[in-house]
Amino acid sequence: MEKLIKRYRLYLNQNENLKSKASLFLGAWLQVFLVAVNTYQLAHHKLVGCFIIGFMISFVWTFNVKKVAFGTTWDRITYAFGAGVGTVTGLLASQYFYESIL
């Protein structure tokens, strides 16, 4: 029984670690996605969109800063990977939205 409890605790610990890493990745992805969108909007003089997205960037940043500042090296790598993916997806989404939909 003790062995089973030990395995369960290990499972829970790994599950919490996965949730933590997913939260870091998604937080970075969202923040940099918004930055990429805003960069596209700035280049194309979309003033209202710039204001709205600029507000959202700052709001998301307030949640991200503490997680990364006090995180481990792997937390920072996870965050940086999310930021890289956010850059590419933000650019592609901006191009699609402004060139295909509007």
Buried (B, 14 or more C-beta within 10 A) or exposed (E): EEEEEEEEEEEEEEEEEEEBBEBBBBBBBBBBBBBBBBBBBBEEEBEEBBEBBBEBBEEBEEEBEEBBEEBEEEBBEBBBBBBEBBBEBBBEBBEEBBEEEE
